[in-house]
Amino acid sequence: MLGTFIITWRETIEAALIVGILLTYLKKIGQSKQFRFVYWGAFWAVLASLAFAGISEFLSAFLRDIGQDIFEAAILFLATAVLTHMVVWMHHNAREIKGELQQQAELAISKNRLWALATLAFVGVFREGIETVLFLWGLFLQGGRFESVAPPVMGGLLGVGLGVLMTWLFFKGFGHLDLRPFFRVSGMILIFMSAGMLSSGIGKLVAAGLVPPLIEPIWNTSRLLSERSFIGSLVAGIFGYRSSPSLIQVIFYLLYFPITLIWLRRQSHDLAQ
């Protein structure tokens, strides 16, 4: 539940910020009557995201023929790559998003291409929707099957609701507040989640016999904290905890952090130049 809450919370804020920036700019230049284009773009993006989720689940039934473990490992690796790239990109480009959206909106208004406003909203929201579907898929594969879908669904709905509320408050008089601490903290949590997804993906390949475990298990803490318990499932979903991991899983989990840190610093160095 907590994992789905964090993912939907952050992704909803990112999508809502895009819509909010466009609406605020249109109001500022006296083009409030064009709000409908932004609303339509966001509306169709949400529908397209839901369709993407449905199509993905439908296609997965055919792709699983290559092997359940291999298929799930591929999803986990893809989720890890996209999630990591998103965190790094947002860390270095958050300040420029507002200016770029306003420039593109101004160009659309000046050339009377109002459909471009809908496109801006659609692309921004749909991108976040695709990321959300992919991240949740990876989270479910990492955490295992739920006895009930109610907790993760409730967590997702709460994340969406809080994300919309926070963004609404931000544009309704709290715009002076700095959202960067939120993105930093949530980004750190997502990095731990990515490391867990990577480790889980390696575990799937070990189960498929494609990667040697080296030592299996390297420890067993199931009596202290079982992944089937409520606390254990939360720790597993957020931090990738495994009660009996193989050595190769632990190695990849630990290697993920310095590699990501190097990527972050290299991006900062490139921007400084």
N, C-alpha and C positions, 0 to 999 in steps of 0.2 A: 504493500500500500504506500509506504513512504517513498519508494523508488518511483512509482508512477506519479505520485504527487510532485516530486521535485522536477521530473522531466516535463510534465505538462505545465507546471507553474512557470518554469523558465521559458519554454517554447511559446507559451501563450503571451507572456510579456513581450517577447521579441516580435511576435506577429502583431500584437496590439499596438506596440510602439510605432511600427511602420504605418498602420492605419491612422493612428493619432497624429503623427508628424504630417501626413498628407492633409488631414482635415484641418489641423491648426494653421497650416500654411495657406490653404484655400480661404479660410476665414480671414486671415490677416490681409490678403490681397483683394478682399471683397468678392470672392467667388464661391460663397457658401452654397449657391444654387447647384454647384457641381458636385456636392457631397454624394449624390446618388451614384455617380460613377465609381467612387471609392467603395461605397457600400456594396454595390453589385459585384465588383471585383473580389472583395473579401468574401462575400456570400458564396460565389461560385468556387472560390479557392477552398472553402470548408467542405463543400460538396465533393469537389475533386479529391480532397484528402481522404474523405470517407470512402470514395470509390477506389482509391489507390489501396487502402487497407483491405477492402473486400477482394479486389483483384489479386493482391499479393497472397492472401490466404488461399484463394482458389488455385493459383498457379503453384503454390507450395505443395499441393497434393500430387502434382505431376513431377516436380523437381525432387521430391523425396525418394523417387525411384532410384536415384543414384546412390542412395544410402542415407538413412536417417541421421547418423552422426556426422557424415560429411556435409550434408545439407545444412544442419544446424551450426556446424563450425564455420561454414561460409557466411552465414547470416551474422554470427557473432563477430567475425573478423571485419565484415563490412560495417557493422554498427560501430565497432571500435575505431576504425579509420575515419568515418564520417563524424563521429562524436568528437574525436580528438581535433580534427581539422576545424570543426565549428568552434570549439573552445579557443583554439589558437587564433582563428580569424577574428572572433568577437573581441578578444583581448586587445588586439592591435588596431581594429577598424571601427570600434564602437563610436568614436568621436566623429568620424567622417560620414556616418550613415545619414544623419540629419541633413547635412549640406548637400549630399548627392541626391537625396530624394527631392529636396526643394528645387534643385536645379532642373531635374527631370520633369517635375510638375510645372515649373515655369515655362519650359520649352513646350510642353504639351498645350498649355493655355495660349501661349503666343502664336502657335501654329494652328490653333483651333482643332487639335487632335485630341478631343476629350476622351476618346476610347483609350488613349494611352494612360490616363489616370486609372482607369479600371485595370489595365494591364499591370501597372506598377503595384497596385494593391493585390492583384491576383498572384503575381509572381512571388511577392514577398511573403504572403500568407501561405501559399501552397508549398513554398520551400520549407517553411517551418512545419507544415503539416506532414510532409514526407519524412523529415527528420524525426518528428515525434513518433510516427508509425514504426520507423526503423529502430529507434532507440527502445521503444516499448517491446518490440519483438525480441530484440537482443536481451532485454531485461528479463522477460518471461522465460526465455531459453536458459538464461544463466541461473535463475532462481528455482527452476523446476516447475512442475505443475501445481497449481493452486487447488486446494480442496473446494474452495468456493471462489467464483469470479467477483463476488460482491466487494471484498476489500480493495483489490486493485482498481476496479471500476470507480468505487467511491473516492479513492485517492486521486485518480485522474480527474474526476469531476471537481473535486475540491481545488486541485491545482489550476484548472481552467478558470474556475470562479474567482479565486484569489488573484490570479494573473490579470483578469479583466478589471477587477476592482482596483488593484494597485495602479494600473495604467490609467484608469479613469480619474483617480485621485491625482495622479501626476499631472495630467493635463487640465485639471479643474482647480488649480491653485497651489499645487505643491511641486510645480515645475522646478523650483529652486533646489529641490532635494537631489542628491547625487545617487544615481542608480549603480554607479560603478562598484561600490562595495558589494552589492547584491550579486552582480555578475562575477566578481572575483570569488566570493564564497561558493556560489553555486557552481562556478567553473571548477573549483578544487574538488567539490563533491563528484562532479561528472568525470573528472580525471580518474578518481578512485573507481568509479563505476566502469570506466573504459578498461582499466587494468584488470578488473574482475571479469569483464567480458572476454578479454584476450586470453586470460588464464582458462576460462571455461571453454573457449574454442579449442585451445590446445588439449584440454581434457577430452573433448569430443574426438579429436584425431587419435589420441592415445587409445580410446575405446574402439576406434575403427581399425586399430593396428597399423596406422600409418606413421606414428611417431613413438619412439621408445620412451617409456616412463622414467627410465634411469633408476629411480627408486620409487616403489609404490607399496604403501603410502610412506611419505617421509615422516608423517606423524598422524595420530588419530585422537582427536579431541571431541569425539561424538558424545562421550559421557558428560563432558563439561558443558558443551554447547552444541546441540544437535541442529542441523539445518532444517529439520522438520518442526522445531519449536518456533514460537512466534518471534522471539528475539533473534534466534539463529537465522530465520528466513529474512529478517530485516537486514542483519549484518551481511548475509550472503548477497542480497539484492543490491545493497549500497556499496559495500566494500569488496565484494567478490570472495567472501570467506568460504573456505571449504574445510570440513572437519577432517578429511583424509585425502589431501592432495598428493599428487606425484611430484617428484623433484623437478621435472621439466616444467610443470605448471608454476611452481614457485619461482623458478628461474625467470620465466617469461614475465610473470607478474612484477618482479623486482626490477627487471631490465626496462620495463615500460616507462618508469618514472624518470630516470636520467635521460632517456631518449626524448621524451616529451619536453623536459626542461631545456635540453639543447635546442630543440626546435623553437621553443618560445624565445630563447635568447638570440637565436640566429635571426628570427623575424624582427626582433627589436633592433639588432645591429643593422639589418638591411634598411629599416625605416629611418634610422638615424643618419644613414648616408644619403 
